[in-house]
Amino acid sequence: MSAPEPQAAPEPQFPPATQGEPPVPPRPAKLTEVVGAVFWSFFGVRKGRAMRKDAVTVRPHQVVLVGIAMGLGFVLTLLFVVRLIIRAAGA
């Protein structure tokens, strides 16, 4: 009984090339797509198909910049809510 062989990750799907032409690269990700990918990554939830698509279209610098901005926005929102609650409690 042999151990099952690990399956290789599927190759990204490019639009079909016509005779002798190189395959057309996928379009770059839009800002909303990058924000969506980072948002769901904050929760650790991402569908496999979307993750494979993001691996081809989203660039690392986009993820870093959007992640920092969203993290900062989250922290500032928490600070605002805490200060609002403290002020309302009269402390």
NUNUDREN-947498 format. One record per atom (N, C-alpha, C): residue number from 1; residue in three letters; atom name; z, x, y. Coordinates in Angstrom, 1 decimal. Layout:
BEGIN
<titi resi="NUM" resn="ALA" name="CA" up="Z" east="X" north="Y"/>
...
% end
This chain:
BEGIN
<titi resi="1" resn="MET" name="N" up="0.0" east="0.9" north="-1.2"/>
<titi resi="1" resn="MET" name="CA" up="0.0" east="0.0" north="0.0"/>
<titi resi="1" resn="MET" name="C" up="0.0" east="0.9" north="1.2"/>
<titi resi="2" resn="SER" name="N" up="-1.0" east="0.8" north="2.0"/>
<titi resi="2" resn="SER" name="CA" up="-1.1" east="1.7" north="3.2"/>
<titi resi="2" resn="SER" name="C" up="-0.8" east="0.9" north="4.4"/>
<titi resi="3" resn="ALA" name="N" up="-0.3" east="1.6" north="5.4"/>
<titi resi="3" resn="ALA" name="CA" up="0.1" east="1.0" north="6.7"/>
<titi resi="3" resn="ALA" name="C" up="-1.2" east="0.5" north="7.4"/>
<titi resi="4" resn="PRO" name="N" up="-1.1" east="-0.6" north="8.1"/>
<titi resi="4" resn="PRO" name="CA" up="-2.3" east="-1.0" north="8.9"/>
<titi resi="4" resn="PRO" name="C" up="-2.7" east="-0.1" north="10.0"/>
<titi resi="5" resn="GLU" name="N" up="-3.9" east="0.1" north="10.2"/>
<titi resi="5" resn="GLU" name="CA" up="-4.4" east="1.0" north="11.3"/>
<titi resi="5" resn="GLU" name="C" up="-4.2" east="0.3" north="12.6"/>
<titi resi="6" resn="PRO" name="N" up="-3.8" east="1.1" north="13.7"/>
<titi resi="6" resn="PRO" name="CA" up="-3.7" east="0.5" north="15.0"/>
<titi resi="6" resn="PRO" name="C" up="-5.0" east="0.1" north="15.5"/>
<titi resi="7" resn="GLN" name="N" up="-5.1" east="-1.0" north="16.2"/>
<titi resi="7" resn="GLN" name="CA" up="-6.3" east="-1.5" north="16.7"/>
<titi resi="7" resn="GLN" name="C" up="-6.5" east="-0.9" north="18.1"/>
<titi resi="8" resn="ALA" name="N" up="-7.7" east="-0.5" north="18.4"/>
<titi resi="8" resn="ALA" name="CA" up="-8.1" east="0.1" north="19.7"/>
<titi resi="8" resn="ALA" name="C" up="-8.2" east="-1.0" north="20.7"/>
<titi resi="9" resn="ALA" name="N" up="-7.8" east="-0.7" north="21.9"/>
<titi resi="9" resn="ALA" name="CA" up="-8.0" east="-1.7" north="23.0"/>
<titi resi="9" resn="ALA" name="C" up="-9.4" east="-2.1" north="23.2"/>
<titi resi="10" resn="PRO" name="N" up="-9.7" east="-3.3" north="23.4"/>
<titi resi="10" resn="PRO" name="CA" up="-11.1" east="-3.7" north="23.6"/>
<titi resi="10" resn="PRO" name="C" up="-11.7" east="-3.1" north="24.9"/>
<titi resi="11" resn="GLU" name="N" up="-13.0" east="-2.7" north="24.8"/>
<titi resi="11" resn="GLU" name="CA" up="-13.6" east="-2.1" north="25.9"/>
<titi resi="11" resn="GLU" name="C" up="-13.8" east="-3.2" north="27.0"/>
<titi resi="12" resn="PRO" name="N" up="-13.7" east="-2.8" north="28.3"/>
<titi resi="12" resn="PRO" name="CA" up="-14.0" east="-3.8" north="29.4"/>
<titi resi="12" resn="PRO" name="C" up="-15.4" east="-4.3" north="29.3"/>
<titi resi="13" resn="GLN" name="N" up="-15.5" east="-5.6" north="29.6"/>
<titi resi="13" resn="GLN" name="CA" up="-16.8" east="-6.2" north="29.5"/>
<titi resi="13" resn="GLN" name="C" up="-17.5" east="-6.1" north="30.8"/>
<titi resi="14" resn="PHE" name="N" up="-18.7" east="-5.4" north="30.8"/>
<titi resi="14" resn="PHE" name="CA" up="-19.5" east="-5.4" north="32.0"/>
<titi resi="14" resn="PHE" name="C" up="-20.6" east="-6.3" north="31.9"/>
<titi resi="15" resn="PRO" name="N" up="-21.2" east="-6.8" north="33.0"/>
<titi resi="15" resn="PRO" name="CA" up="-22.4" east="-7.6" north="32.9"/>
<titi resi="15" resn="PRO" name="C" up="-23.5" east="-6.8" north="32.1"/>
<titi resi="16" resn="PRO" name="N" up="-24.3" east="-7.5" north="31.3"/>
<titi resi="16" resn="PRO" name="CA" up="-25.3" east="-6.8" north="30.6"/>
<titi resi="16" resn="PRO" name="C" up="-26.4" east="-6.1" north="31.5"/>
<titi resi="17" resn="ALA" name="N" up="-26.7" east="-4.9" north="31.1"/>
<titi resi="17" resn="ALA" name="CA" up="-27.7" east="-4.1" north="31.9"/>
<titi resi="17" resn="ALA" name="C" up="-29.1" east="-4.5" north="31.4"/>
<titi resi="18" resn="THR" name="N" up="-30.1" east="-4.4" north="32.2"/>
<titi resi="18" resn="THR" name="CA" up="-31.4" east="-4.6" north="31.8"/>
<titi resi="18" resn="THR" name="C" up="-32.0" east="-3.3" north="31.4"/>
<titi resi="19" resn="GLN" name="N" up="-33.2" east="-3.3" north="30.9"/>
<titi resi="19" resn="GLN" name="CA" up="-33.9" east="-2.2" north="30.2"/>
<titi resi="19" resn="GLN" name="C" up="-33.7" east="-0.9" north="30.9"/>
<titi resi="20" resn="GLY" name="N" up="-32.9" east="0.0" north="30.3"/>
<titi resi="20" resn="GLY" name="CA" up="-32.7" east="1.4" north="30.8"/>
<titi resi="20" resn="GLY" name="C" up="-31.8" east="1.5" north="32.0"/>
<titi resi="21" resn="GLU" name="N" up="-31.3" east="0.4" north="32.6"/>
<titi resi="21" resn="GLU" name="CA" up="-30.5" east="0.6" north="33.8"/>
<titi resi="21" resn="GLU" name="C" up="-29.0" east="0.7" north="33.3"/>
<titi resi="22" resn="PRO" name="N" up="-28.2" east="1.4" north="34.1"/>
<titi resi="22" resn="PRO" name="CA" up="-26.8" east="1.6" north="33.7"/>
<titi resi="22" resn="PRO" name="C" up="-26.1" east="0.2" north="34.0"/>
<titi resi="23" resn="PRO" name="N" up="-25.0" east="0.0" north="33.3"/>
<titi resi="23" resn="PRO" name="CA" up="-24.3" east="-1.3" north="33.5"/>
<titi resi="23" resn="PRO" name="C" up="-23.7" east="-1.4" north="34.9"/>
<titi resi="24" resn="VAL" name="N" up="-23.7" east="-2.6" north="35.4"/>
<titi resi="24" resn="VAL" name="CA" up="-23.2" east="-2.9" north="36.7"/>
<titi resi="24" resn="VAL" name="C" up="-21.7" east="-2.9" north="36.7"/>
<titi resi="25" resn="PRO" name="N" up="-21.0" east="-2.0" north="37.5"/>
<titi resi="25" resn="PRO" name="CA" up="-19.6" east="-2.0" north="37.5"/>
<titi resi="25" resn="PRO" name="C" up="-19.0" east="-3.3" north="38.1"/>
<titi resi="26" resn="PRO" name="N" up="-17.8" east="-3.7" north="37.7"/>
<titi resi="26" resn="PRO" name="CA" up="-17.2" east="-4.9" north="38.1"/>
<titi resi="26" resn="PRO" name="C" up="-16.9" east="-4.8" north="39.6"/>
<titi resi="27" resn="ARG" name="N" up="-16.8" east="-5.9" north="40.3"/>
<titi resi="27" resn="ARG" name="CA" up="-16.5" east="-5.9" north="41.7"/>
<titi resi="27" resn="ARG" name="C" up="-15.0" east="-5.5" north="41.9"/>
<titi resi="28" resn="PRO" name="N" up="-14.7" east="-4.9" north="43.1"/>
<titi resi="28" resn="PRO" name="CA" up="-13.3" east="-4.6" north="43.4"/>
<titi resi="28" resn="PRO" name="C" up="-12.5" east="-5.9" north="43.5"/>
<titi resi="29" resn="ALA" name="N" up="-11.2" east="-5.8" north="43.2"/>
<titi resi="29" resn="ALA" name="CA" up="-10.3" east="-6.9" north="43.3"/>
<titi resi="29" resn="ALA" name="C" up="-10.0" east="-7.3" north="44.7"/>
<titi resi="30" resn="LYS" name="N" up="-9.9" east="-8.6" north="44.9"/>
<titi resi="30" resn="LYS" name="CA" up="-9.6" east="-9.2" north="46.3"/>
<titi resi="30" resn="LYS" name="C" up="-8.1" east="-9.0" north="46.5"/>
<titi resi="31" resn="LEU" name="N" up="-7.7" east="-9.1" north="47.7"/>
<titi resi="31" resn="LEU" name="CA" up="-6.2" east="-9.0" north="48.1"/>
<titi resi="31" resn="LEU" name="C" up="-5.4" east="-10.1" north="47.3"/>
<titi resi="32" resn="THR" name="N" up="-5.9" east="-11.3" north="47.2"/>
<titi resi="32" resn="THR" name="CA" up="-5.2" east="-12.3" north="46.6"/>
<titi resi="32" resn="THR" name="C" up="-5.0" east="-12.0" north="45.1"/>
<titi resi="33" resn="GLU" name="N" up="-6.0" east="-11.4" north="44.5"/>
<titi resi="33" resn="GLU" name="CA" up="-5.9" east="-11.0" north="43.1"/>
<titi resi="33" resn="GLU" name="C" up="-4.9" east="-9.9" north="42.9"/>
<titi resi="34" resn="VAL" name="N" up="-4.8" east="-9.0" north="43.8"/>
<titi resi="34" resn="VAL" name="CA" up="-3.8" east="-7.9" north="43.7"/>
<titi resi="34" resn="VAL" name="C" up="-2.4" east="-8.5" north="43.9"/>
<titi resi="35" resn="VAL" name="N" up="-2.3" east="-9.3" north="44.9"/>
<titi resi="35" resn="VAL" name="CA" up="-1.0" east="-10.0" north="45.1"/>
<titi resi="35" resn="VAL" name="C" up="-0.5" east="-10.8" north="43.9"/>
<titi resi="36" resn="GLY" name="N" up="-1.4" east="-11.5" north="43.3"/>
<titi resi="36" resn="GLY" name="CA" up="-1.1" east="-12.3" north="42.1"/>
<titi resi="36" resn="GLY" name="C" up="-0.7" east="-11.4" north="40.9"/>
<titi resi="37" resn="ALA" name="N" up="-1.4" east="-10.3" north="40.7"/>
<titi resi="37" resn="ALA" name="CA" up="-1.0" east="-9.3" north="39.7"/>
<titi resi="37" resn="ALA" name="C" up="0.3" east="-8.7" north="39.9"/>
<titi resi="38" resn="VAL" name="N" up="0.6" east="-8.3" north="41.1"/>
<titi resi="38" resn="VAL" name="CA" up="1.9" east="-7.7" north="41.4"/>
<titi resi="38" resn="VAL" name="C" up="3.0" east="-8.8" north="41.3"/>
<titi resi="39" resn="PHE" name="N" up="2.8" east="-10.0" north="41.8"/>
<titi resi="39" resn="PHE" name="CA" up="3.8" east="-11.1" north="41.7"/>
<titi resi="39" resn="PHE" name="C" up="4.2" east="-11.3" north="40.3"/>
<titi resi="40" resn="TRP" name="N" up="3.2" east="-11.5" north="39.4"/>
<titi resi="40" resn="TRP" name="CA" up="3.5" east="-11.8" north="38.0"/>
<titi resi="40" resn="TRP" name="C" up="4.1" east="-10.5" north="37.3"/>
<titi resi="41" resn="SER" name="N" up="3.8" east="-9.4" north="37.8"/>
<titi resi="41" resn="SER" name="CA" up="4.4" east="-8.1" north="37.2"/>
<titi resi="41" resn="SER" name="C" up="5.9" east="-8.0" north="37.6"/>
<titi resi="42" resn="PHE" name="N" up="6.3" east="-8.5" north="38.8"/>
<titi resi="42" resn="PHE" name="CA" up="7.7" east="-8.5" north="39.1"/>
<titi resi="42" resn="PHE" name="C" up="8.5" east="-9.3" north="38.1"/>
<titi resi="43" resn="PHE" name="N" up="7.9" east="-10.3" north="37.5"/>
<titi resi="43" resn="PHE" name="CA" up="8.6" east="-11.1" north="36.5"/>
<titi resi="43" resn="PHE" name="C" up="8.4" east="-10.6" north="35.1"/>
<titi resi="44" resn="GLY" name="N" up="7.5" east="-9.6" north="34.9"/>
<titi resi="44" resn="GLY" name="CA" up="7.2" east="-9.1" north="33.6"/>
<titi resi="44" resn="GLY" name="C" up="6.3" east="-10.0" north="32.8"/>
<titi resi="45" resn="VAL" name="N" up="5.6" east="-10.9" north="33.4"/>
<titi resi="45" resn="VAL" name="CA" up="4.8" east="-11.9" north="32.7"/>
<titi resi="45" resn="VAL" name="C" up="3.4" east="-11.7" north="33.1"/>
<titi resi="46" resn="ARG" name="N" up="2.5" east="-11.4" north="32.2"/>
<titi resi="46" resn="ARG" name="CA" up="1.1" east="-11.3" north="32.5"/>
<titi resi="46" resn="ARG" name="C" up="0.3" east="-11.6" north="31.2"/>
<titi resi="47" resn="LYS" name="N" up="-0.7" east="-12.4" north="31.3"/>
<titi resi="47" resn="LYS" name="CA" up="-1.6" east="-12.7" north="30.2"/>
<titi resi="47" resn="LYS" name="C" up="-2.4" east="-11.5" north="29.8"/>
<titi resi="48" resn="GLY" name="N" up="-2.7" east="-11.3" north="28.6"/>
<titi resi="48" resn="GLY" name="CA" up="-3.5" east="-10.2" north="28.1"/>
<titi resi="48" resn="GLY" name="C" up="-4.9" east="-10.1" north="28.8"/>
<titi resi="49" resn="ARG" name="N" up="-5.6" east="-11.2" north="28.9"/>
<titi resi="49" resn="ARG" name="CA" up="-6.9" east="-11.3" north="29.4"/>
<titi resi="49" resn="ARG" name="C" up="-6.9" east="-10.9" north="30.9"/>
<titi resi="50" resn="ALA" name="N" up="-5.9" east="-11.4" north="31.6"/>
<titi resi="50" resn="ALA" name="CA" up="-5.8" east="-11.0" north="33.1"/>
<titi resi="50" resn="ALA" name="C" up="-5.4" east="-9.6" north="33.2"/>
<titi resi="51" resn="MET" name="N" up="-4.6" east="-9.1" north="32.3"/>
<titi resi="51" resn="MET" name="CA" up="-4.2" east="-7.7" north="32.4"/>
<titi resi="51" resn="MET" name="C" up="-5.4" east="-6.7" north="32.2"/>
<titi resi="52" resn="ARG" name="N" up="-6.2" east="-7.1" north="31.2"/>
<titi resi="52" resn="ARG" name="CA" up="-7.4" east="-6.3" north="31.0"/>
<titi resi="52" resn="ARG" name="C" up="-8.4" east="-6.3" north="32.2"/>
<titi resi="53" resn="LYS" name="N" up="-8.5" east="-7.5" north="32.8"/>
<titi resi="53" resn="LYS" name="CA" up="-9.4" east="-7.6" north="33.9"/>
<titi resi="53" resn="LYS" name="C" up="-8.8" east="-6.8" north="35.1"/>
<titi resi="54" resn="ASP" name="N" up="-7.5" east="-6.9" north="35.3"/>
<titi resi="54" resn="ASP" name="CA" up="-6.9" east="-6.1" north="36.4"/>
<titi resi="54" resn="ASP" name="C" up="-7.0" east="-4.6" north="36.2"/>
<titi resi="55" resn="ALA" name="N" up="-7.0" east="-4.2" north="34.9"/>
<titi resi="55" resn="ALA" name="CA" up="-7.1" east="-2.7" north="34.6"/>
<titi resi="55" resn="ALA" name="C" up="-8.5" east="-2.2" north="35.1"/>
<titi resi="56" resn="VAL" name="N" up="-9.5" east="-3.1" north="35.1"/>
<titi resi="56" resn="VAL" name="CA" up="-10.8" east="-2.7" north="35.5"/>
<titi resi="56" resn="VAL" name="C" up="-11.0" east="-2.8" north="37.0"/>
<titi resi="57" resn="THR" name="N" up="-10.5" east="-3.9" north="37.6"/>
<titi resi="57" resn="THR" name="CA" up="-10.8" east="-4.2" north="39.0"/>
<titi resi="57" resn="THR" name="C" up="-9.8" east="-3.7" north="40.0"/>
<titi resi="58" resn="VAL" name="N" up="-8.5" east="-3.7" north="39.7"/>
<titi resi="58" resn="VAL" name="CA" up="-7.5" east="-3.3" north="40.6"/>
<titi resi="58" resn="VAL" name="C" up="-7.3" east="-1.8" north="40.6"/>
<titi resi="59" resn="ARG" name="N" up="-7.2" east="-1.2" north="41.7"/>
<titi resi="59" resn="ARG" name="CA" up="-7.0" east="0.3" north="41.9"/>
<titi resi="59" resn="ARG" name="C" up="-5.5" east="0.5" north="42.0"/>
<titi resi="60" resn="PRO" name="N" up="-5.0" east="1.7" north="41.6"/>
<titi resi="60" resn="PRO" name="CA" up="-3.6" east="2.0" north="41.6"/>
<titi resi="60" resn="PRO" name="C" up="-3.0" east="2.0" north="43.0"/>
<titi resi="61" resn="HIS" name="N" up="-3.8" east="2.5" north="44.0"/>
<titi resi="61" resn="HIS" name="CA" up="-3.2" east="2.5" north="45.4"/>
<titi resi="61" resn="HIS" name="C" up="-3.0" east="1.1" north="45.9"/>
<titi resi="62" resn="GLN" name="N" up="-3.9" east="0.1" north="45.5"/>
<titi resi="62" resn="GLN" name="CA" up="-3.7" east="-1.3" north="45.9"/>
<titi resi="62" resn="GLN" name="C" up="-2.4" east="-1.8" north="45.3"/>
<titi resi="63" resn="VAL" name="N" up="-2.1" east="-1.5" north="44.1"/>
<titi resi="63" resn="VAL" name="CA" up="-0.8" east="-2.0" north="43.4"/>
<titi resi="63" resn="VAL" name="C" up="0.4" east="-1.4" north="44.1"/>
<titi resi="64" resn="VAL" name="N" up="0.3" east="-0.1" north="44.5"/>
<titi resi="64" resn="VAL" name="CA" up="1.5" east="0.5" north="45.1"/>
<titi resi="64" resn="VAL" name="C" up="1.7" east="-0.1" north="46.5"/>
<titi resi="65" resn="LEU" name="N" up="0.7" east="-0.2" north="47.3"/>
<titi resi="65" resn="LEU" name="CA" up="0.9" east="-0.7" north="48.6"/>
<titi resi="65" resn="LEU" name="C" up="1.3" east="-2.2" north="48.6"/>
<titi resi="66" resn="VAL" name="N" up="0.7" east="-3.0" north="47.8"/>
<titi resi="66" resn="VAL" name="CA" up="1.1" east="-4.4" north="47.7"/>
<titi resi="66" resn="VAL" name="C" up="2.5" east="-4.5" north="47.1"/>
<titi resi="67" resn="GLY" name="N" up="2.9" east="-3.7" north="46.1"/>
<titi resi="67" resn="GLY" name="CA" up="4.2" east="-3.7" north="45.5"/>
<titi resi="67" resn="GLY" name="C" up="5.3" east="-3.4" north="46.5"/>
<titi resi="68" resn="ILE" name="N" up="5.0" east="-2.3" north="47.3"/>
<titi resi="68" resn="ILE" name="CA" up="6.0" east="-1.9" north="48.4"/>
<titi resi="68" resn="ILE" name="C" up="6.2" east="-3.0" north="49.4"/>
<titi resi="69" resn="ALA" name="N" up="5.1" east="-3.6" north="49.8"/>
<titi resi="69" resn="ALA" name="CA" up="5.1" east="-4.7" north="50.8"/>
<titi resi="69" resn="ALA" name="C" up="5.9" east="-5.9" north="50.3"/>
<titi resi="70" resn="MET" name="N" up="5.6" east="-6.3" north="49.0"/>
<titi resi="70" resn="MET" name="CA" up="6.2" east="-7.5" north="48.5"/>
<titi resi="70" resn="MET" name="C" up="7.7" east="-7.2" north="48.2"/>
<titi resi="71" resn="GLY" name="N" up="8.0" east="-6.0" north="47.8"/>
<titi resi="71" resn="GLY" name="CA" up="9.4" east="-5.6" north="47.5"/>
<titi resi="71" resn="GLY" name="C" up="10.2" east="-5.6" north="48.8"/>
<titi resi="72" resn="LEU" name="N" up="9.6" east="-5.1" north="49.9"/>
<titi resi="72" resn="LEU" name="CA" up="10.3" east="-5.1" north="51.2"/>
<titi resi="72" resn="LEU" name="C" up="10.5" east="-6.6" north="51.7"/>
<titi resi="73" resn="GLY" name="N" up="9.4" east="-7.4" north="51.5"/>
<titi resi="73" resn="GLY" name="CA" up="9.5" east="-8.8" north="51.9"/>
<titi resi="73" resn="GLY" name="C" up="10.6" east="-9.5" north="51.1"/>
<titi resi="74" resn="PHE" name="N" up="10.8" east="-9.2" north="49.8"/>
<titi resi="74" resn="PHE" name="CA" up="11.8" east="-9.8" north="49.0"/>
<titi resi="74" resn="PHE" name="C" up="13.2" east="-9.4" north="49.5"/>
<titi resi="75" resn="VAL" name="N" up="13.4" east="-8.1" north="49.8"/>
<titi resi="75" resn="VAL" name="CA" up="14.7" east="-7.6" north="50.3"/>
<titi resi="75" resn="VAL" name="C" up="15.0" east="-8.2" north="51.6"/>
<titi resi="76" resn="LEU" name="N" up="14.1" east="-8.3" north="52.5"/>
<titi resi="76" resn="LEU" name="CA" up="14.3" east="-8.9" north="53.9"/>
<titi resi="76" resn="LEU" name="C" up="14.6" east="-10.4" north="53.8"/>
<titi resi="77" resn="THR" name="N" up="14.0" east="-11.1" north="52.9"/>
<titi resi="77" resn="THR" name="CA" up="14.3" east="-12.5" north="52.7"/>
<titi resi="77" resn="THR" name="C" up="15.7" east="-12.7" north="52.2"/>
<titi resi="78" resn="LEU" name="N" up="16.1" east="-11.8" north="51.2"/>
<titi resi="78" resn="LEU" name="CA" up="17.5" east="-11.9" north="50.7"/>
<titi resi="78" resn="LEU" name="C" up="18.5" east="-11.6" north="51.8"/>
<titi resi="79" resn="LEU" name="N" up="18.3" east="-10.6" north="52.6"/>
<titi resi="79" resn="LEU" name="CA" up="19.2" east="-10.3" north="53.7"/>
<titi resi="79" resn="LEU" name="C" up="19.3" east="-11.5" north="54.7"/>
<titi resi="80" resn="PHE" name="N" up="18.1" east="-12.1" north="55.0"/>
<titi resi="80" resn="PHE" name="CA" up="18.1" east="-13.2" north="55.9"/>
<titi resi="80" resn="PHE" name="C" up="18.9" east="-14.4" north="55.4"/>
<titi resi="81" resn="VAL" name="N" up="18.7" east="-14.7" north="54.1"/>
<titi resi="81" resn="VAL" name="CA" up="19.4" east="-15.8" north="53.5"/>
<titi resi="81" resn="VAL" name="C" up="20.9" east="-15.6" north="53.4"/>
<titi resi="82" resn="VAL" name="N" up="21.3" east="-14.3" north="53.1"/>
<titi resi="82" resn="VAL" name="CA" up="22.8" east="-14.0" north="53.0"/>
<titi resi="82" resn="VAL" name="C" up="23.4" east="-14.1" north="54.4"/>
<titi resi="83" resn="ARG" name="N" up="22.7" east="-13.6" north="55.4"/>
<titi resi="83" resn="ARG" name="CA" up="23.3" east="-13.7" north="56.8"/>
<titi resi="83" resn="ARG" name="C" up="23.3" east="-15.2" north="57.3"/>
<titi resi="84" resn="LEU" name="N" up="22.4" east="-16.0" north="56.9"/>
<titi resi="84" resn="LEU" name="CA" up="22.4" east="-17.4" north="57.2"/>
<titi resi="84" resn="LEU" name="C" up="23.6" east="-18.1" north="56.6"/>
<titi resi="85" resn="ILE" name="N" up="23.8" east="-17.8" north="55.3"/>
<titi resi="85" resn="ILE" name="CA" up="24.9" east="-18.4" north="54.6"/>
<titi resi="85" resn="ILE" name="C" up="26.3" east="-17.9" north="55.2"/>
<titi resi="86" resn="ILE" name="N" up="26.4" east="-16.7" north="55.5"/>
<titi resi="86" resn="ILE" name="CA" up="27.6" east="-16.2" north="56.1"/>
<titi resi="86" resn="ILE" name="C" up="27.9" east="-16.8" north="57.5"/>
<titi resi="87" resn="ARG" name="N" up="26.8" east="-16.9" north="58.3"/>
<titi resi="87" resn="ARG" name="CA" up="27.0" east="-17.5" north="59.6"/>
<titi resi="87" resn="ARG" name="C" up="27.3" east="-19.0" north="59.5"/>
<titi resi="88" resn="ALA" name="N" up="26.8" east="-19.7" north="58.5"/>
<titi resi="88" resn="ALA" name="CA" up="27.1" east="-21.1" north="58.3"/>
<titi resi="88" resn="ALA" name="C" up="28.5" east="-21.3" north="57.8"/>
<titi resi="89" resn="ALA" name="N" up="29.0" east="-20.3" north="57.0"/>
<titi resi="89" resn="ALA" name="CA" up="30.4" east="-20.5" north="56.5"/>
<titi resi="89" resn="ALA" name="C" up="31.4" east="-20.1" north="57.6"/>
<titi resi="90" resn="GLY" name="N" up="31.0" east="-19.6" north="58.7"/>
<titi resi="90" resn="GLY" name="CA" up="31.9" east="-19.3" north="59.8"/>
<titi resi="90" resn="GLY" name="C" up="32.6" east="-18.0" north="59.7"/>
<titi resi="91" resn="ALA" name="N" up="32.2" east="-17.1" north="58.9"/>
<titi resi="91" resn="ALA" name="CA" up="32.8" east="-15.8" north="58.7"/>
<titi resi="91" resn="ALA" name="C" up="32.4" east="-14.8" north="59.7"/>
% end
